[in-house]
Amino acid sequence: MTQYFEDGTTKTYSIPTTLEELTILEGCGMIPYGGLSNCNMIKKLTLPSSMYMVGEKALYGCAQLADIYCQGAEPPVAYANSFDGMRLTSCKLHVPHNSGDLYKEAEGWKRFRYIQEEAPIEIKVTKNIENAGVVFGLEEYQPGQTAELRAVANSGYTFDGWYEGEALLTSEATYNFAVIGSRKLTALFLPVVNSNPVEVSAPGETATLSWPVVDGAVTYEVVAYSDEAMTHQVATVTLDASGNVVESRAVGDVSVTLTGLSKETQYYYSVNARGVNGVLLSRYDGSFTTGTAGIWDVAADSVAVSVVGYYNAQGARSATPWRGLNIVVYSDGTTRKLINN
């Protein structure tokens, strides 16, 4: 290839004929005079949102270019001859959502016959427990904009952090980042141990658990365990949205009675409310001892601080650390995070 410079000099170099797609990375600000001149093997070119200028004759002779993707919402500065030697009647210019008019009026860019607006960028956020909190800042973005997401935990939950896959991005409730492309994030909430609306009455060999109706719940699952690690089940009851097998909505509290328990024995429980397709809406964890009324406080009889349990991202408890993220809860109410590889 022969590149022509502004001072009239030239430089010859080699490019593989198989180079059909070229992506210029974020951070690059310009294509200089004749920067890609005569690169007629390139068929697809992507320009970053950081690009502010496409120099004169920058794409001279790139006759096979069929698609140019511009990530910047505002057109980079271009010149009347920046795209000389291209097939401007057939090359399609892809621009961000709501930026079409700007490119159609900008010098150089207005020479393209086909200017197509791309779909807006979506930032999708999934909450591990649907009713645990609220996420603000979800909207449509253009490349180069700054997204600001904010998570607010509901009563009975704490916000743990923003995750992308298994990676923790930040533990701060507010997360700011530059929008480059679509992303799928998770807002992780954890239930506060023994801070829930479940009321327990356990006079003897039975225990009755009651809690407020959870909006959107289709089923409730109540599990009682004989151990703090919640590995040995002693009773499991699944309820419909009404708290029984009748197809009608409950208007008050939901309750369930566990039978076959031992007197004056310590038990642990979890109450899970699930919506359509089994989505976990809320989770309440606690413990009780039969022969008393009310929720038993695991820290009440503690003399020294000890580990109450390890909680994973879904709020499930274990006596030993889970693989990956753990929230370690101590008997004095304090917590810390632990990553177990």
Phi and psi in degrees as GROMACS dihedral restraints (atoms count N, CA, C in turn):
[ dihedral_restraints ]
;  ai    aj    ak    al  type     phi  dphi    fc
    3     4     5     6     1  -115.0    20    10
    4     5     6     7     1   120.9    20    10
    6     7     8     9     1  -100.7    20    10
    7     8     9    10     1   133.5    20    10
    9    10    11    12     1  -103.8    20    10
   10    11    12    13     1   130.0    20    10
   12    13    14    15     1  -101.2    20    10
   13    14    15    16     1   165.0    20    10
   15    16    17    18     1   -64.3    20    10
   16    17    18    19     1   -28.9    20    10
   18    19    20    21     1   -85.0    20    10
   19    20    21    22     1     6.5    20    10
   21    22    23    24     1    93.4    20    10
   22    23    24    25     1    -9.1    20    10
   24    25    26    27     1   -79.3    20    10
   25    26    27    28     1   165.8    20    10
   27    28    29    30     1  -134.0    20    10
   28    29    30    31     1   162.9    20    10
   30    31    32    33     1  -143.9    20    10
   31    32    33    34     1   135.4    20    10
   33    34    35    36     1  -108.8    20    10
   34    35    36    37     1   134.2    20    10
   36    37    38    39     1  -150.2    20    10
   37    38    39    40     1   171.0    20    10
   39    40    41    42     1  -111.6    20    10
   40    41    42    43     1   139.8    20    10
   42    43    44    45     1  -131.8    20    10
   43    44    45    46     1   136.8    20    10
   45    46    47    48     1   -59.1    20    10
   46    47    48    49     1   138.6    20    10
   48    49    50    51     1   -68.5    20    10
   49    50    51    52     1   -13.5    20    10
   51    52    53    54     1   -84.5    20    10
   52    53    54    55     1    -2.8    20    10
   54    55    56    57     1   -75.7    20    10
   55    56    57    58     1    92.8    20    10
   57    58    59    60     1  -102.8    20    10
   58    59    60    61     1   -21.5    20    10
   60    61    62    63     1  -126.4    20    10
   61    62    63    64     1   134.7    20    10
   63    64    65    66     1  -133.0    20    10
   64    65    66    67     1   125.8    20    10
   66    67    68    69     1  -116.8    20    10
   67    68    69    70     1   120.3    20    10
   69    70    71    72     1   -90.1    20    10
   70    71    72    73     1   125.1    20    10
   72    73    74    75     1   -75.1    20    10
   73    74    75    76     1   158.3    20    10
   75    76    77    78     1   -58.5    20    10
   76    77    78    79     1   140.5    20    10
   78    79    80    81     1   110.2    20    10
   79    80    81    82     1   -28.0    20    10
   81    82    83    84     1   -73.6    20    10
   82    83    84    85     1   133.8    20    10
   84    85    86    87     1  -102.7    20    10
   85    86    87    88     1   -22.5    20    10
   87    88    89    90     1  -158.3    20    10
   88    89    90    91     1   157.4    20    10
   90    91    92    93     1  -107.7    20    10
   91    92    93    94     1   117.9    20    10
   93    94    95    96     1   -73.8    20    10
   94    95    96    97     1   178.0    20    10
   96    97    98    99     1   -50.4    20    10
   97    98    99   100     1   121.7    20    10
   99   100   101   102     1    65.0    20    10
  100   101   102   103     1    19.6    20    10
  102   103   104   105     1   -56.4    20    10
  103   104   105   106     1   -38.7    20    10
  105   106   107   108     1  -121.3    20    10
  106   107   108   109     1    25.6    20    10
  108   109   110   111     1   -61.6    20    10
  109   110   111   112     1   136.7    20    10
  111   112   113   114     1    67.4    20    10
  112   113   114   115     1    15.2    20    10
  114   115   116   117     1   -82.9    20    10
  115   116   117   118     1    69.1    20    10
  117   118   119   120     1   -81.3    20    10
  118   119   120   121     1     5.2    20    10
  120   121   122   123     1   -87.5    20    10
  121   122   123   124     1   -17.1    20    10
  123   124   125   126     1   -75.5    20    10
  124   125   126   127     1   130.2    20    10
  126   127   128   129     1  -110.4    20    10
  127   128   129   130     1   -23.0    20    10
  129   130   131   132     1  -137.9    20    10
  130   131   132   133     1   131.4    20    10
  132   133   134   135     1  -131.5    20    10
  133   134   135   136     1   131.3    20    10
  135   136   137   138     1  -117.1    20    10
  136   137   138   139     1   125.8    20    10
  138   139   140   141     1  -107.6    20    10
  139   140   141   142     1   134.8    20    10
  141   142   143   144     1   -76.8    20    10
  142   143   144   145     1   165.5    20    10
  144   145   146   147     1   -69.1    20    10
  145   146   147   148     1   -18.0    20    10
  147   148   149   150     1   -79.1    20    10
  148   149   150   151     1    -9.6    20    10
  150   151   152   153     1   -73.7    20    10
  151   152   153   154     1   127.7    20    10
  153   154   155   156     1  -112.7    20    10
  154   155   156   157     1   -11.6    20    10
  156   157   158   159     1  -153.2    20    10
  157   158   159   160     1   138.0    20    10
  159   160   161   162     1  -114.5    20    10
  160   161   162   163     1   109.0    20    10
  162   163   164   165     1   -67.7    20    10
  163   164   165   166     1   174.6    20    10
  165   166   167   168     1   -61.6    20    10
  166   167   168   169     1   138.1    20    10
  168   169   170   171     1    51.7    20    10
  169   170   171   172     1    27.7    20    10
  171   172   173   174     1   -61.7    20    10
  172   173   174   175     1   -35.4    20    10
  174   175   176   177     1  -117.4    20    10
  175   176   177   178     1    30.2    20    10
  177   178   179   180     1   -58.7    20    10
  178   179   180   181     1   127.0    20    10
  180   181   182   183     1    78.8    20    10
  181   182   183   184     1     8.8    20    10
  183   184   185   186     1   -81.0    20    10
  184   185   186   187     1    70.0    20    10
  186   187   188   189     1   -73.1    20    10
  187   188   189   190     1   -19.7    20    10
  189   190   191   192     1   -92.9    20    10
  190   191   192   193     1    -1.6    20    10
  192   193   194   195     1   -60.3    20    10
  193   194   195   196     1   120.8    20    10
  195   196   197   198     1  -107.3    20    10
  196   197   198   199     1   -25.0    20    10
  198   199   200   201     1  -144.0    20    10
  199   200   201   202     1   130.5    20    10
  201   202   203   204     1  -120.9    20    10
  202   203   204   205     1   125.2    20    10
  204   205   206   207     1  -107.3    20    10
  205   206   207   208     1   114.1    20    10
  207   208   209   210     1  -100.1    20    10
  208   209   210   211     1   121.7    20    10
  210   211   212   213     1   -86.7    20    10
  211   212   213   214     1   -16.7    20    10
  213   214   215   216     1   -80.8    20    10
  214   215   216   217     1   134.2    20    10
  216   217   218   219     1   -67.9    20    10
  217   218   219   220     1   -30.1    20    10
  219   220   221   222     1  -104.1    20    10
  220   221   222   223     1   136.1    20    10
  222   223   224   225     1   -63.2    20    10
  223   224   225   226     1   134.1    20    10
  225   226   227   228     1   -62.5    20    10
  226   227   228   229     1   152.4    20    10
  228   229   230   231     1   -60.2    20    10
  229   230   231   232     1   131.1    20    10
  231   232   233   234     1  -136.7    20    10
  232   233   234   235     1   166.9    20    10
  234   235   236   237     1  -119.0    20    10
  235   236   237   238     1   166.2    20    10
  237   238   239   240     1   -61.0    20    10
  238   239   240   241     1   -27.3    20    10
  240   241   242   243     1  -107.1    20    10
  241   242   243   244     1    11.0    20    10
  243   244   245   246     1   -60.6    20    10
  244   245   246   247     1   -29.4    20    10
  246   247   248   249     1  -118.1    20    10
  247   248   249   250     1    23.5    20    10
  249   250   251   252     1   -60.7    20    10
  250   251   252   253     1   145.1    20    10
  252   253   254   255     1    81.8    20    10
  253   254   255   256     1     4.6    20    10
  255   256   257   258     1   -99.8    20    10
  256   257   258   259     1   160.8    20    10
  258   259   260   261     1   -90.3    20    10
  259   260   261   262     1    81.7    20    10
  261   262   263   264     1   -71.6    20    10
  262   263   264   265     1   -13.0    20    10
  264   265   266   267     1   -83.9    20    10
  265   266   267   268     1   -14.8    20    10
  267   268   269   270     1  -120.9    20    10
  268   269   270   271     1   -25.3    20    10
  270   271   272   273     1   -68.1    20    10
  271   272   273   274     1   128.7    20    10
  273   274   275   276     1   -95.9    20    10
  274   275   276   277     1   129.8    20    10
  276   277   278   279     1  -100.3    20    10
  277   278   279   280     1   116.8    20    10
  279   280   281   282     1   -99.4    20    10
  280   281   282   283     1   123.6    20    10
  282   283   284   285     1  -127.5    20    10
  283   284   285   286     1   161.3    20    10
  285   286   287   288     1   -63.1    20    10
  286   287   288   289     1   161.4    20    10
  288   289   290   291     1   -55.4    20    10
  289   290   291   292     1   134.4    20    10
  291   292   293   294     1    68.6    20    10
  292   293   294   295     1    17.1    20    10
  294   295   296   297     1  -111.2    20    10
  295   296   297   298     1     0.1    20    10
  297   298   299   300     1   -57.5    20    10
  298   299   300   301     1   -45.5    20    10
  300   301   302   303     1   -64.1    20    10
  301   302   303   304     1   -35.5    20    10
  303   304   305   306     1   -64.4    20    10
  304   305   306   307     1   -43.5    20    10
  306   307   308   309     1   -69.2    20    10
  307   308   309   310     1   -35.1    20    10
  309   310   311   312     1   -67.3    20    10
  310   311   312   313     1   -20.7    20    10
  312   313   314   315     1  -104.2    20    10
  313   314   315   316     1    -8.9    20    10
  315   316   317   318     1   -84.6    20    10
  316   317   318   319     1   143.7    20    10
  318   319   320   321     1   -56.4    20    10
  319   320   321   322     1   138.6    20    10
  321   322   323   324     1    83.9    20    10
  322   323   324   325     1   -58.7    20    10
  324   325   326   327     1   -66.0    20    10
  325   326   327   328     1   -31.7    20    10
  327   328   329   330     1   -66.8    20    10
  328   329   330   331     1    -8.1    20    10
  330   331   332   333     1   -76.0    20    10
  331   332   333   334     1   -19.4    20    10
  333   334   335   336     1   -72.9    20    10
  334   335   336   337     1   134.2    20    10
  336   337   338   339     1   -76.4    20    10
  337   338   339   340     1   -39.5    20    10
  339   340   341   342     1  -108.0    20    10
  340   341   342   343     1   108.7    20    10
  342   343   344   345     1  -118.9    20    10
  343   344   345   346     1   115.4    20    10
  345   346   347   348     1  -116.2    20    10
  346   347   348   349     1   127.2    20    10
  348   349   350   351     1   -80.9    20    10
  349   350   351   352     1   131.8    20    10
  351   352   353   354     1   -83.5    20    10
  352   353   354   355     1   164.2    20    10
  354   355   356   357     1   -67.0    20    10
  355   356   357   358     1   148.4    20    10
  357   358   359   360     1   -62.9    20    10
  358   359   360   361     1   155.4    20    10
  360   361   362   363     1   -78.8    20    10
  361   362   363   364     1   134.3    20    10
  363   364   365   366     1  -108.1    20    10
  364   365   366   367     1   134.0    20    10
  366   367   368   369     1  -108.5    20    10
  367   368   369   370     1   107.8    20    10
  369   370   371   372     1   -97.9    20    10
  370   371   372   373     1   135.2    20    10
  372   373   374   375     1  -124.9    20    10
  373   374   375   376     1   129.2    20    10
  375   376   377   378     1  -109.8    20    10
  376   377   378   379     1   133.0    20    10
  378   379   380   381     1   -94.7    20    10
  379   380   381   382     1   131.8    20    10
  381   382   383   384     1   -65.4    20    10
  382   383   384   385     1   -30.2    20    10
  384   385   386   387     1  -127.4    20    10
  385   386   387   388     1   113.1    20    10
  387   388   389   390     1   -58.0    20    10
  388   389   390   391     1   -44.9    20    10
  390   391   392   393     1   -90.3    20    10
  391   392   393   394     1    12.1    20    10
  393   394   395   396     1   -78.7    20    10
  394   395   396   397     1   -19.5    20    10
  396   397   398   399     1  -176.9    20    10
  397   398   399   400     1  -175.2    20    10
  399   400   401   402     1  -125.6    20    10
  400   401   402   403     1   141.4    20    10
  402   403   404   405     1  -114.6    20    10
  403   404   405   406     1   128.2    20    10
  405   406   407   408     1  -110.6    20    10
  406   407   408   409     1   153.6    20    10
  408   409   410   411     1   100.0    20    10
  409   410   411   412     1     7.6    20    10
  411   412   413   414     1   -81.9    20    10
  412   413   414   415     1   112.9    20    10
  414   415   416   417     1  -156.1    20    10
  415   416   417   418     1  -179.8    20    10
  417   418   419   420     1   -86.5    20    10
  418   419   420   421     1   138.3    20    10
  420   421   422   423     1  -125.0    20    10
  421   422   423   424     1   160.4    20    10
  423   424   425   426     1  -109.6    20    10
  424   425   426   427     1   153.9    20    10
  426   427   428   429     1   -56.3    20    10
  427   428   429   430     1   138.8    20    10
  429   430   431   432     1    92.7    20    10
  430   431   432   433     1   -16.3    20    10
  432   433   434   435     1   -74.5    20    10
  433   434   435   436     1   162.6    20    10
  435   436   437   438     1  -103.7    20    10
  436   437   438   439     1   122.9    20    10
  438   439   440   441     1   -90.4    20    10
  439   440   441   442     1   141.0    20    10
  441   442   443   444     1  -128.2    20    10
  442   443   444   445     1   108.4    20    10
  444   445   446   447     1  -104.4    20    10
  445   446   447   448     1   141.9    20    10
  447   448   449   450     1  -137.2    20    10
  448   449   450   451     1   131.1    20    10
  450   451   452   453     1  -110.6    20    10
  451   452   453   454     1   133.4    20    10
  453   454   455   456     1  -125.5    20    10
  454   455   456   457     1   120.1    20    10
  456   457   458   459     1   -78.9    20    10
  457   458   459   460     1   141.7    20    10
  459   460   461   462     1   -79.6    20    10
  460   461   462   463     1   168.1    20    10
  462   463   464   465     1   -58.1    20    10
  463   464   465   466     1   134.6    20    10
  465   466   467   468     1    93.6    20    10
  466   467   468   469     1    -0.9    20    10
  468   469   470   471     1  -134.7    20    10
  469   470   471   472     1   159.6    20    10
  471   472   473   474     1  -126.5    20    10
  472   473   474   475     1   150.5    20    10
  474   475   476   477     1   -88.5    20    10
  475   476   477   478     1   128.8    20    10
  477   478   479   480     1   -95.9    20    10
  478   479   480   481     1   -41.3    20    10
  480   481   482   483     1   164.0    20    10
  481   482   483   484     1   171.9    20    10
  483   484   485   486     1   -96.7    20    10
  484   485   486   487     1   130.6    20    10
  486   487   488   489     1  -125.3    20    10
  487   488   489   490     1   147.1    20    10
  489   490   491   492     1  -125.4    20    10
  490   491   492   493     1   104.7    20    10
  492   493   494   495     1    68.0    20    10
  493   494   495   496     1  -126.9    20    10
  495   496   497   498     1   -92.9    20    10
  496   497   498   499     1    -6.6    20    10
  498   499   500   501     1   -88.0    20    10
  499   500   501   502     1   129.8    20    10
  501   502   503   504     1   -79.5    20    10
  502   503   504   505     1   122.4    20    10
  504   505   506   507     1   -86.8    20    10
  505   506   507   508     1   -46.9    20    10
  507   508   509   510     1  -165.0    20    10
  508   509   510   511     1   149.8    20    10
  510   511   512   513     1   -92.4    20    10
  511   512   513   514     1    -5.3    20    10
  513   514   515   516     1   -72.8    20    10
  514   515   516   517     1   145.4    20    10
  516   517   518   519     1   -66.9    20    10
  517   518   519   520     1   -29.2    20    10
  519   520   521   522     1  -103.1    20    10
  520   521   522   523     1   128.4    20    10
  522   523   524   525     1  -125.9    20    10
  523   524   525   526     1   117.5    20    10
  525   526   527   528     1  -110.0    20    10
  526   527   528   529     1   138.6    20    10
  528   529   530   531     1  -158.9    20    10
  529   530   531   532     1   154.8    20    10
  531   532   533   534     1   -78.0    20    10
  532   533   534   535     1   133.1    20    10
  534   535   536   537     1   -84.1    20    10
  535   536   537   538     1   119.9    20    10
  537   538   539   540     1  -113.8    20    10
  538   539   540   541     1   -41.9    20    10
  540   541   542   543     1  -155.4    20    10
  541   542   543   544     1   178.9    20    10
  543   544   545   546     1   -64.9    20    10
  544   545   546   547     1   146.3    20    10
  546   547   548   549     1  -139.5    20    10
  547   548   549   550     1   153.6    20    10
  549   550   551   552     1  -121.6    20    10
  550   551   552   553     1   112.2    20    10
  552   553   554   555     1  -115.1    20    10
  553   554   555   556     1   162.0    20    10
  555   556   557   558     1  -123.6    20    10
  556   557   558   559     1   128.7    20    10
  558   559   560   561     1   -95.6    20    10
  559   560   561   562     1   113.9    20    10
  561   562   563   564     1   -96.6    20    10
  562   563   564   565     1   120.8    20    10
  564   565   566   567     1  -115.2    20    10
  565   566   567   568     1   147.7    20    10
  567   568   569   570     1  -126.0    20    10
  568   569   570   571     1   139.3    20    10
  570   571   572   573     1   -70.8    20    10
  571   572   573   574     1   142.5    20    10
  573   574   575   576     1   -78.0    20    10
  574   575   576   577     1   127.5    20    10
  576   577   578   579     1   -60.9    20    10
  577   578   579   580     1   130.2    20    10
  579   580   581   582     1    56.3    20    10
  580   581   582   583     1    22.7    20    10
  582   583   584   585     1  -117.8    20    10
  583   584   585   586     1    84.0    20    10
  585   586   587   588     1  -153.8    20    10
  586   587   588   589     1   166.8    20    10
  588   589   590   591     1   -85.9    20    10
  589   590   591   592     1     9.1    20    10
  591   592   593   594     1   -74.3    20    10
  592   593   594   595     1   128.9    20    10
  594   595   596   597     1  -107.4    20    10
  595   596   597   598     1   137.4    20    10
  597   598   599   600     1  -122.6    20    10
  598   599   600   601     1   131.4    20    10
  600   601   602   603     1  -121.3    20    10
  601   602   603   604     1   116.1    20    10
  603   604   605   606     1  -131.5    20    10
  604   605   606   607     1    77.6    20    10
  606   607   608   609     1   -74.1    20    10
  607   608   609   610     1   -22.4    20    10
  609   610   611   612     1  -162.7    20    10
  610   611   612   613     1  -109.2    20    10
  612   613   614   615     1   -93.5    20    10
  613   614   615   616     1     9.4    20    10
  615   616   617   618     1  -130.9    20    10
  616   617   618   619     1   161.8    20    10
  618   619   620   621     1  -143.0    20    10
  619   620   621   622     1   131.9    20    10
  621   622   623   624     1  -110.6    20    10
  622   623   624   625     1   123.8    20    10
  624   625   626   627     1  -109.8    20    10
  625   626   627   628     1   133.3    20    10
  627   628   629   630     1  -130.7    20    10
  628   629   630   631     1   143.9    20    10
  630   631   632   633     1  -154.8    20    10
  631   632   633   634     1   159.3    20    10
  633   634   635   636     1   -68.1    20    10
  634   635   636   637     1   152.3    20    10
  636   637   638   639     1   -61.3    20    10
  637   638   639   640     1   137.2    20    10
  639   640   641   642     1   -98.6    20    10
  640   641   642   643     1   122.7    20    10
  642   643   644   645     1   -57.7    20    10
  643   644   645   646     1   131.2    20    10
  645   646   647   648     1    85.5    20    10
  646   647   648   649     1    -2.8    20    10
  648   649   650   651     1   -71.1    20    10
  649   650   651   652     1   136.5    20    10
  651   652   653   654     1  -102.8    20    10
  652   653   654   655     1   -37.5    20    10
  654   655   656   657     1  -139.7    20    10
  655   656   657   658     1   157.0    20    10
  657   658   659   660     1  -123.6    20    10
  658   659   660   661     1   140.4    20    10
  660   661   662   663     1  -124.5    20    10
  661   662   663   664     1   123.3    20    10
  663   664   665   666     1  -115.1    20    10
  664   665   666   667     1   126.0    20    10
  666   667   668   669     1  -127.2    20    10
  667   668   669   670     1   131.2    20    10
  669   670   671   672     1  -108.6    20    10
  670   671   672   673     1   139.3    20    10
  672   673   674   675     1  -124.1    20    10
  673   674   675   676     1   152.0    20    10
  675   676   677   678     1   -92.4    20    10
  676   677   678   679     1    -9.0    20    10
  678   679   680   681     1  -127.4    20    10
  679   680   681   682     1   153.3    20    10
  681   682   683   684     1   -64.8    20    10
  682   683   684   685     1   -27.7    20    10
  684   685   686   687     1   -73.9    20    10
  685   686   687   688     1    -7.6    20    10
  687   688   689   690     1    56.4    20    10
  688   689   690   691     1    51.7    20    10
  690   691   692   693     1  -115.0    20    10
  691   692   693   694     1   -23.8    20    10
  693   694   695   696     1  -108.7    20    10
  694   695   696   697     1   102.4    20    10
  696   697   698   699     1   -78.7    20    10
  697   698   699   700     1   137.6    20    10
  699   700   701   702     1  -114.0    20    10
  700   701   702   703     1   -18.0    20    10
  702   703   704   705     1  -160.8    20    10
  703   704   705   706     1   140.6    20    10
  705   706   707   708     1  -139.4    20    10
  706   707   708   709     1   128.6    20    10
  708   709   710   711     1  -132.8    20    10
  709   710   711   712     1   131.4    20    10
  711   712   713   714     1  -112.7    20    10
  712   713   714   715     1   128.6    20    10
  714   715   716   717     1  -116.3    20    10
  715   716   717   718     1   156.4    20    10
  717   718   719   720     1   -85.1    20    10
  718   719   720   721     1  -174.5    20    10
  720   721   722   723     1   -62.7    20    10
  721   722   723   724     1   -21.4    20    10
  723   724   725   726     1   -92.2    20    10
  724   725   726   727     1    -4.1    20    10
  726   727   728   729     1    89.8    20    10
  727   728   729   730     1     5.6    20    10
  729   730   731   732     1  -156.7    20    10
  730   731   732   733     1  -162.2    20    10
  732   733   734   735     1   -92.9    20    10
  733   734   735   736     1     5.0    20    10
  735   736   737   738     1   -85.6    20    10
  736   737   738   739     1   136.4    20    10
  738   739   740   741     1   -82.4    20    10
  739   740   741   742     1    69.7    20    10
  741   742   743   744     1  -147.6    20    10
  742   743   744   745     1   148.2    20    10
  744   745   746   747     1   -77.6    20    10
  745   746   747   748     1   141.3    20    10
  747   748   749   750     1   -79.5    20    10
  748   749   750   751     1   145.2    20    10
  750   751   752   753     1  -109.5    20    10
  751   752   753   754     1   -15.0    20    10
  753   754   755   756     1  -118.6    20    10
  754   755   756   757     1  -146.8    20    10
  756   757   758   759     1   -74.4    20    10
  757   758   759   760     1   157.1    20    10
  759   760   761   762     1  -102.9    20    10
  760   761   762   763     1   142.3    20    10
  762   763   764   765     1  -142.1    20    10
  763   764   765   766     1   157.5    20    10
  765   766   767   768     1  -147.5    20    10
  766   767   768   769     1   144.9    20    10
  768   769   770   771     1  -112.1    20    10
  769   770   771   772     1   126.5    20    10
  771   772   773   774     1   -98.1    20    10
  772   773   774   775     1   130.0    20    10
  774   775   776   777     1  -114.6    20    10
  775   776   777   778     1   169.6    20    10
  777   778   779   780     1    77.9    20    10
  778   779   780   781     1    18.6    20    10
  780   781   782   783     1   -88.0    20    10
  781   782   783   784     1   165.4    20    10
  783   784   785   786     1   -97.2    20    10
  784   785   786   787     1   148.4    20    10
  786   787   788   789     1   -69.4    20    10
  787   788   789   790     1   148.4    20    10
  789   790   791   792     1    48.6    20    10
  790   791   792   793     1    45.2    20    10
  792   793   794   795     1  -123.5    20    10
  793   794   795   796     1   142.4    20    10
  795   796   797   798     1   -84.4    20    10
  796   797   798   799     1   130.8    20    10
  798   799   800   801     1  -130.6    20    10
  799   800   801   802     1   159.2    20    10
  801   802   803   804     1  -122.1    20    10
  802   803   804   805     1   151.4    20    10
  804   805   806   807     1  -142.1    20    10
  805   806   807   808     1   159.5    20    10
  807   808   809   810     1  -136.2    20    10
  808   809   810   811     1   138.6    20    10
  810   811   812   813     1  -119.4    20    10
  811   812   813   814     1   115.9    20    10
  813   814   815   816     1  -113.5    20    10
  814   815   816   817     1   126.1    20    10
  816   817   818   819     1  -103.5    20    10
  817   818   819   820     1   124.6    20    10
  819   820   821   822     1  -120.7    20    10
  820   821   822   823     1   142.8    20    10
  822   823   824   825     1   -98.5    20    10
  823   824   825   826     1  -153.9    20    10
  825   826   827   828     1   -62.3    20    10
  826   827   828   829     1   140.3    20    10
  828   829   830   831     1    62.2    20    10
  829   830   831   832     1    22.5    20    10
  831   832   833   834     1    77.2    20    10
  832   833   834   835     1    13.4    20    10
  834   835   836   837     1   -63.8    20    10
  835   836   837   838     1   129.4    20    10
  837   838   839   840     1   -74.3    20    10
  838   839   840   841     1   114.7    20    10
  840   841   842   843     1   -89.1    20    10
  841   842   843   844     1   -42.5    20    10
  843   844   845   846     1  -156.6    20    10
  844   845   846   847     1   161.1    20    10
  846   847   848   849     1  -144.8    20    10
  847   848   849   850     1   130.7    20    10
  849   850   851   852     1  -119.0    20    10
  850   851   852   853     1   127.5    20    10
  852   853   854   855     1  -116.5    20    10
  853   854   855   856     1   145.3    20    10
  855   856   857   858     1  -168.7    20    10
  856   857   858   859     1  -169.1    20    10
  858   859   860   861     1  -152.4    20    10
  859   860   861   862     1   160.6    20    10
  861   862   863   864     1  -155.3    20    10
  862   863   864   865     1   164.7    20    10
  864   865   866   867     1  -122.3    20    10
  865   866   867   868     1   134.4    20    10
  867   868   869   870     1   -67.7    20    10
  868   869   870   871     1   148.3    20    10
  870   871   872   873     1    96.8    20    10
  871   872   873   874     1    -5.4    20    10
  873   874   875   876     1  -132.0    20    10
  874   875   876   877     1   165.0    20    10
  876   877   878   879     1  -111.1    20    10
  877   878   879   880     1   143.9    20    10
  879   880   881   882     1    99.0    20    10
  880   881   882   883     1   169.0    20    10
  882   883   884   885     1   -77.9    20    10
  883   884   885   886     1   131.3    20    10
  885   886   887   888     1   -81.0    20    10
  886   887   888   889     1   129.4    20    10
  888   889   890   891     1   -90.0    20    10
  889   890   891   892     1   116.9    20    10
  891   892   893   894     1   -64.9    20    10
  892   893   894   895     1   -21.7    20    10
  894   895   896   897     1   -92.1    20    10
  895   896   897   898     1    -9.5    20    10
  897   898   899   900     1   -63.1    20    10
  898   899   900   901     1   -39.1    20    10
  900   901   902   903     1   -98.6    20    10
  901   902   903   904     1     9.0    20    10
  903   904   905   906     1   -81.5    20    10
  904   905   906   907     1   134.7    20    10
  906   907   908   909     1   -94.6    20    10
  907   908   909   910     1   -45.5    20    10
  909   910   911   912     1  -113.0    20    10
  910   911   912   913     1   154.3    20    10
  912   913   914   915     1   -69.4    20    10
  913   914   915   916     1   131.1    20    10
  915   916   917   918     1  -140.9    20    10
  916   917   918   919     1   167.2    20    10
  918   919   920   921     1   -76.1    20    10
  919   920   921   922     1   124.3    20    10
  921   922   923   924     1   -79.8    20    10
  922   923   924   925     1   -40.4    20    10
  924   925   926   927     1   173.7    20    10
  925   926   927   928     1   171.9    20    10
  927   928   929   930     1  -112.4    20    10
  928   929   930   931     1   132.1    20    10
  930   931   932   933     1  -116.2    20    10
  931   932   933   934     1   135.5    20    10
  933   934   935   936     1   -91.1    20    10
  934   935   936   937     1  -172.0    20    10
  936   937   938   939     1   -65.0    20    10
  937   938   939   940     1   -23.7    20    10
  939   940   941   942     1   -92.1    20    10
  940   941   942   943     1     2.1    20    10
  942   943   944   945     1    86.9    20    10
  943   944   945   946     1     6.8    20    10
  945   946   947   948     1   -78.5    20    10
  946   947   948   949     1   143.4    20    10
  948   949   950   951     1  -100.1    20    10
  949   950   951   952     1   149.5    20    10
  951   952   953   954     1  -146.8    20    10
  952   953   954   955     1   152.0    20    10
  954   955   956   957     1   -77.8    20    10
  955   956   957   958     1   -21.3    20    10
  957   958   959   960     1  -120.1    20    10
  958   959   960   961     1   157.1    20    10
  960   961   962   963     1   -62.1    20    10
  961   962   963   964     1   141.6    20    10
  963   964   965   966     1   -77.0    20    10
  964   965   966   967     1   162.2    20    10
  966   967   968   969     1   -75.7    20    10
  967   968   969   970     1   129.7    20    10
  969   970   971   972     1    96.3    20    10
  970   971   972   973     1  -138.7    20    10
  972   973   974   975     1   -75.2    20    10
  973   974   975   976     1   133.7    20    10
  975   976   977   978     1  -130.3    20    10
  976   977   978   979     1   142.6    20    10
  978   979   980   981     1  -106.8    20    10
  979   980   981   982     1   113.5    20    10
  981   982   983   984     1   -90.0    20    10
  982   983   984   985     1   122.6    20    10
  984   985   986   987     1  -110.3    20    10
  985   986   987   988     1   130.3    20    10
  987   988   989   990     1  -103.9    20    10
  988   989   990   991     1   162.9    20    10
  990   991   992   993     1   -67.8    20    10
  991   992   993   994     1   -17.0    20    10
  993   994   995   996     1   -91.5    20    10
  994   995   996   997     1     6.8    20    10
  996   997   998   999     1    93.4    20    10
  997   998   999  1000     1    -7.6    20    10
  999  1000  1001  1002     1   -80.0    20    10
 1000  1001  1002  1003     1   159.1    20    10
 1002  1003  1004  1005     1  -138.1    20    10
 1003  1004  1005  1006     1   160.5    20    10
 1005  1006  1007  1008     1  -151.7    20    10
 1006  1007  1008  1009     1   157.9    20    10
 1008  1009  1010  1011     1   -92.8    20    10
 1009  1010  1011  1012     1   145.8    20    10
 1011  1012  1013  1014     1  -139.2    20    10
 1012  1013  1014  1015     1   130.6    20    10
 1014  1015  1016  1017     1  -104.7    20    10
 1015  1016  1017  1018     1   117.0    20    10
 1017  1018  1019  1020     1  -109.9    20    10
 1018  1019  1020  1021     1   110.4    20    10
